[in-house]
Amino acid sequence: MYKTYFNLKRNPFDLTPDPTCFVPTKRHNEALATLYYGVRRHKGFVVVTGEVGTGKTLLLRCLLGLLKESKELTYAYLFNSRLSPTEFLQYILSDFGLPVSGKNKCELLLDLSNFLVTRGAKNLTTVLIIDEAHHLSADILEEVRLLSNLETADDKLLQIVLVGQPELDEKLDSNELRQLKQRIALRAQLGPLDAEETTGYIEQRLQIAGADSRSEPLFSAQAIAEVFRHSRGLPRLINTICENALISAYARQSPTVTPDIIENVAKEFRLNIVYSPETDGIENQQKKGLEGAISVLLDSYTALRRRLANDPDARVPVGAETSNHEPNI
């Protein structure tokens, strides 16, 4: 809609994780190098974590693009981790092109083992990539650990890549998964962009889309500063804000995106409302205190009614027959 107006060849801030739009920040480059090195060098377990919107799925798409260039490598890509252990194995084998119909868990494991041993004997690389791995249950993570036992004296037969939100780190830190954690060979973590990286990110995405670098910038420095403030450096939010800002600028027939356009977009998407664990904790504490106070008052009222029922002339101070504890307000 706005591409012709701004002389662009494509949408610069499309939310689809397209590897051709990958902007290599330092942290993203390090994470991609970690993934690729871990797979190609048969390190076994590689884990990448990052907050929502930091570019984990796009990073995986870039990795898959690199892996497809190698004919001696095959992979299974699991993007839905809410499966039972048997469904988990069925999905993996099916993605590797192995038959699964009518087979029980033992048969599935045996087929997978034979498949990996055969490929390993030919010096071929086999990879299991699990996106959204923070959703994996403890049972599935244990299955993943057991799959890592498929190895020779010299090499890992299955390379396993786990990618997820920080909750994955918390699961791996748990006592019940300590064996799995000890097998992790390489780890990387993605985070939000800083102000300078945000500027470079927006400029490079526009250049990829065909923006003329010699003409007046579509986003002023002040507008980019507002994008960073509202997005907090998260690439997905940067894309959302910038995409809608270009639409608004087109609707206004404005040649550039101004700070007030960014502000309006942020309000529309309610980006000024940020979840705060600290505030949430205080609110929960206050709620519990109020509930405690109400409970004490109800106990007092019940005691008063009982006393009056037995002796209509009695005068009982409120709270006289309740416990001695004070409400925690």
C-alpha positions in Angstrom: 0.0 0.0 0.0 2.7 2.5 1.0 5.6 0.9 -1.0 5.0 3.0 -4.1 4.5 6.2 -2.1 7.9 5.7 -0.3 9.6 4.2 -3.4 10.2 0.8 -1.6 10.5 -2.6 -3.3 9.1 -4.5 -0.4 7.7 -4.1 3.1 10.7 -3.3 5.2 9.2 -4.3 8.6 7.2 -7.4 7.8 6.7 -9.6 10.9 7.4 -12.8 8.9 10.8 -14.2 10.0 12.5 -13.8 6.6 16.2 -14.6 6.5 16.8 -12.1 3.7 15.8 -9.4 6.2 18.2 -10.6 8.9 20.1 -7.7 10.4 23.3 -9.1 12.0 23.8 -7.4 15.4 26.7 -8.5 17.4 24.7 -10.7 19.8 22.7 -12.2 16.9 25.9 -13.0 15.0 27.4 -14.7 18.1 24.2 -16.8 18.6 24.1 -17.8 15.0 27.8 -18.7 15.0 27.2 -20.7 18.2 24.4 -22.7 16.6 26.3 -23.4 13.4 29.5 -24.3 15.1 27.7 -26.6 17.5 25.9 -28.5 14.8 28.8 -28.8 12.3 31.3 -29.8 15.0 28.9 -32.4 16.5 28.9 -30.8 20.0 25.7 -32.5 20.9 23.5 -30.0 22.9 23.2 -26.4 22.0 20.8 -24.0 23.8 19.7 -20.5 22.8 17.4 -18.5 24.9 15.9 -15.0 24.7 12.9 -12.9 25.6 9.8 -12.7 23.5 10.5 -10.7 20.3 14.3 -10.9 20.3 14.5 -12.7 17.0 14.9 -16.4 18.0 12.8 -17.8 15.2 14.4 -15.7 12.6 17.8 -16.9 13.9 16.6 -20.5 13.4 15.5 -19.7 9.8 18.9 -18.3 9.1 20.5 -21.5 10.6 18.2 -23.7 8.5 19.2 -21.7 5.4 22.9 -22.5 6.1 22.2 -26.1 6.9 20.3 -26.7 3.6 23.5 -25.8 1.7 25.1 -29.0 3.0 24.0 -32.2 1.3 25.4 -34.5 4.0 23.1 -32.9 6.7 19.5 -33.6 7.5 17.3 -32.1 10.2 14.0 -32.5 11.9 12.4 -29.2 13.0 9.9 -29.3 15.8 7.9 -26.0 16.3 5.0 -27.4 18.4 6.4 -28.7 21.7 3.1 -29.5 23.4 3.2 -33.2 22.6 3.2 -36.5 24.5 6.5 -38.5 24.6 5.2 -40.9 21.9 3.8 -38.1 19.7 7.2 -36.4 20.1 9.0 -39.4 18.8 6.5 -39.9 16.0 6.9 -36.3 14.9 10.7 -36.5 14.8 10.8 -39.8 12.8 8.2 -38.5 10.4 10.2 -35.4 9.8 13.2 -37.5 9.1 11.1 -39.4 6.5 10.8 -42.6 8.5 7.4 -44.5 8.7 5.6 -44.3 12.1 2.1 -45.6 11.5 1.1 -48.4 13.9 4.5 -48.5 15.7 4.9 -48.4 19.5 7.5 -46.4 21.4 10.0 -49.2 21.5 9.8 -49.7 17.7 10.1 -45.9 17.1 13.2 -45.7 19.3 14.8 -48.7 17.5 14.1 -47.2 14.1 15.5 -43.9 15.1 18.6 -45.6 16.6 19.2 -47.6 13.4 18.7 -44.4 11.3 21.3 -42.5 13.3 23.8 -45.3 13.4 23.6 -45.8 9.6 24.0 -42.0 9.0 26.8 -41.8 11.5 28.7 -44.7 9.8 28.6 -42.5 6.6 29.9 -39.4 8.5 26.6 -37.7 7.9 25.1 -35.1 10.3 21.7 -35.4 11.8 20.1 -32.5 13.7 17.0 -32.2 15.9 15.9 -28.5 16.2 13.2 -27.7 18.8 11.7 -24.2 18.7 9.6 -22.9 21.6 11.5 -25.4 23.8 10.4 -23.6 27.0 7.0 -25.3 26.5 8.6 -28.8 26.7 7.4 -30.8 29.7 9.8 -32.5 32.1 8.9 -35.8 30.5 9.8 -34.6 27.0 13.0 -33.0 28.2 14.0 -36.3 29.7 13.3 -38.0 26.3 15.5 -35.4 24.7 18.3 -36.2 27.2 17.9 -39.9 26.5 18.2 -39.3 22.8 21.6 -37.7 23.4 22.8 -41.1 24.6 22.8 -42.2 21.0 26.5 -41.8 20.3 29.6 -43.7 19.3 32.9 -43.7 21.2 34.0 -40.7 19.2 31.0 -38.8 18.2 27.4 -37.7 18.9 25.0 -39.3 16.4 22.3 -36.6 17.0 22.9 -32.9 17.3 20.2 -31.3 19.4 19.3 -27.6 19.3 16.9 -26.1 21.9 15.6 -22.6 21.4 13.2 -20.9 23.8 12.3 -18.1 26.2 14.1 -17.6 29.5 11.7 -20.1 31.2 13.8 -22.7 29.4 16.8 -21.7 31.4 14.8 -22.0 34.6 13.7 -25.5 33.7 17.2 -26.5 32.9 18.4 -25.1 36.2 15.9 -27.4 38.1 17.3 -30.3 40.1 15.4 -32.9 38.2 17.0 -31.8 34.9 20.5 -31.4 36.2 21.7 -34.4 34.0 20.4 -32.6 30.9 22.0 -29.3 31.9 25.4 -30.9 32.3 25.3 -32.2 28.8 24.9 -28.8 27.2 28.0 -28.0 25.2 27.2 -24.5 24.0 24.8 -21.7 25.1 23.9 -18.3 23.8 21.4 -15.7 24.8 19.6 -13.1 22.8 18.6 -9.7 24.3 17.1 -6.4 23.2 18.9 -4.0 21.0 20.5 -0.8 22.4 19.7 2.6 21.0 22.6 2.6 18.5 21.7 -1.0 17.3 18.0 0.1 17.0 19.0 2.9 14.7 21.2 0.6 12.6 18.4 -2.0 12.5 15.8 0.4 11.2 18.2 1.9 8.6 19.3 -1.6 7.3 15.8 -2.9 7.1 14.9 0.2 5.0 17.9 -0.3 2.8 17.0 -4.0 2.2 13.5 -2.8 1.2 15.1 -0.5 -1.4 15.1 2.9 0.4 17.3 5.5 -1.2 20.1 6.2 1.3 20.9 9.5 -0.4 17.5 11.0 0.0 15.9 12.3 3.3 15.6 9.5 5.8 12.1 8.1 6.2 12.5 8.1 10.0 14.0 11.1 11.7 16.5 10.7 14.5 13.8 11.8 17.0 11.3 9.3 15.5 13.8 6.5 15.9 14.5 7.5 19.5 10.7 7.2 20.1 10.7 3.8 18.5 13.5 2.6 20.8 11.7 4.1 23.8 8.4 2.3 23.1 9.9 -1.0 21.8 12.6 -1.2 24.5 14.9 -2.5 21.7 12.8 -5.7 20.9 13.1 -6.3 17.2 9.5 -7.6 16.9 8.1 -4.5 18.5 10.4 -2.3 16.4 8.9 -4.0 13.3 5.3 -3.5 14.5 5.8 0.2 15.4 7.7 1.0 12.2 5.3 -0.9 9.9 2.3 0.9 11.3 4.1 4.2 11.4 4.7 4.0 7.6 1.0 3.3 7.1 0.1 6.3 9.2 2.6 8.5 7.4 1.2 7.3 4.0 -2.4 8.1 5.2 -1.3 11.6 6.2 0.7 12.0 2.9 3.7 12.8 5.1 7.1 12.3 3.4 8.7 11.2 6.6 7.7 9.4 9.9 7.6 12.0 12.7 7.8 11.4 16.5 4.1 12.2 17.0 3.3 9.4 14.5 5.3 7.0 16.6 3.6 8.2 19.7 0.2 7.6 18.2 1.1 4.1 17.1 2.5 3.3 20.6 -0.8 4.4 22.1 -2.9 2.4 19.7 -0.9 -0.8 20.6 -0.9 0.1 24.3 2.8 0.0 24.5 2.8 2.5 27.3 1.3 -0.3 29.5 4.3 -2.4 30.5 4.1 -5.5 32.8 6.1 -5.0 35.9 6.8 -8.0 38.2 7.5 -5.6 41.1 4.2 -3.8 40.7 2.4 -7.1 40.3 4.0 -8.4 43.5 2.9 -5.3 45.5 -0.6 -5.6 44.1 -0.8 -9.2 45.1 0.5 -8.4 48.6 -2.1 -5.7 49.0 -4.8 -8.0 47.8 -3.8 -10.7 50.3 -3.8 -8.1 53.1 -7.3 -6.9 52.1 -8.5 -10.5 52.1 -7.0 -11.1 55.5 -8.7 -7.9 56.9 -12.1 -9.0 55.4 -11.7 -12.4 57.0 -11.1 -11.0 60.4 -14.1 -8.6 60.1 -16.4 -11.5 59.0 -15.2 -13.6 62.0 -15.9 -10.6 64.3 -19.4 -10.1 62.8 -20.2 -13.8 63.2 -19.1 -13.8 66.8 -21.2 -10.7 67.5 -24.3 -12.3 66.0 -23.9 -15.4 68.1 -23.5 -13.5 71.3 -26.5 -11.3 70.6 -28.6 -14.4 69.7 -27.8 -15.8 73.2 -28.1 -12.5 75.1 -29.9 -9.7 73.3 -28.8 -7.2 76.0 -25.0 -8.0 75.5 -22.7 -5.5 74.0 -19.6 -7.2 72.4 -16.8 -5.1 71.0 -16.1 -6.0 67.4 -13.2 -8.4 67.2 -13.5 -9.4 70.9 -14.0 -13.1 70.1 -11.7 -13.3 67.1 -8.1 -14.5 67.1 -5.4 -12.1 68.4 -3.6 -11.7 65.1 -3.8 -8.4 63.3 -4.9 -8.2 59.7 -1.8 -7.8 57.4 -2.7 -4.7 55.5 
